């Protein structure tokens, strides 16, 4: 096993993630087997579309967090496997619904499910994944799991509605933006870490610590995602550059650019958000850089990542704890 001491913040993003993935390798194999089993249905389209989305790549970051948190708490059972699959099903369902709402044609570098099978099929298979996830939760016979995940799915839905309400609205404030990404993204990270403590039988203090880690990590991850829309290439992101702008999403780089730009720059950004257009993407890129909006957003992300690391301080030292720390550093050092 690679020494945890060799995998610190100075390592590359790929190395940071690789160490965490290698630690959870056997568990993740079991998670993937559970996913394949639970995708079974006598309706061929559910099997086909579900498998297409689940197998289309992605880092499996949320289930990975749950697995590592459980192991960091010295868990030796197997219910963390089921719950990790639950987390992945819920995440996949939100992606299916997101792509329909956003009219996205690409996901993880390949045609989105709604582009291949249509919006109706994507929404309904997303609903299947949600309901299958709750069937799996019932099997664990842990009421705390049901309470956490019912609240989580509700918060995610609220986040989606908030994002829809804020679309094409340049008046969106930073606080409203942060509230939206907390519900839409960070909440599932929070629940994944929290469930790692619940399944391990940890007390409220430890579970709270883990849930806070998840919130900080998820927030950092989303902040960097929103920056990458103005930094990365389409090949790195697996979607078109400027997609957020084309969908009229007032993300933090744009909000900050409007707060610090000249009247002419503010007018350009406002018009782009209101019309949902990427026609002036080259000019927008110049504006978010020249106003310090990119640096500001990345600084906010680094602060969240550091808080994630600090929240793990009470956990006993182990390779699993180091892997969780590495994921916090990974969240702000990646380019895809």
Secondary structure by P-SEA (a helix, b strand, c coil): ccccccccccccaaaaaaaaaaaaaaaaaaaaaaaaaaaccccaaaaaaaaaaaaccccaaaaaaaaaaaaaacccccaaaaaaaaaaaaaaaaaaaaaaaaccccccccccccccccaaaaaaaaaaaaaaaaaaaaaaccaaaaaaaaaaaaaaaaaaaaaaaacccccccaaaaaaaaaaacaaaaaaaaaaaaaaacccaaaaaaaaaaaaaaaaaaaaaaaaaaacccccccccccccccccccccaaaaaaaacccaaaaaaaaaaaaaccccaaaaaaaaaaaaaaaaaaaaaaaaaaaaaaaaaccccccaaaaaaaaaaaaaaaccc
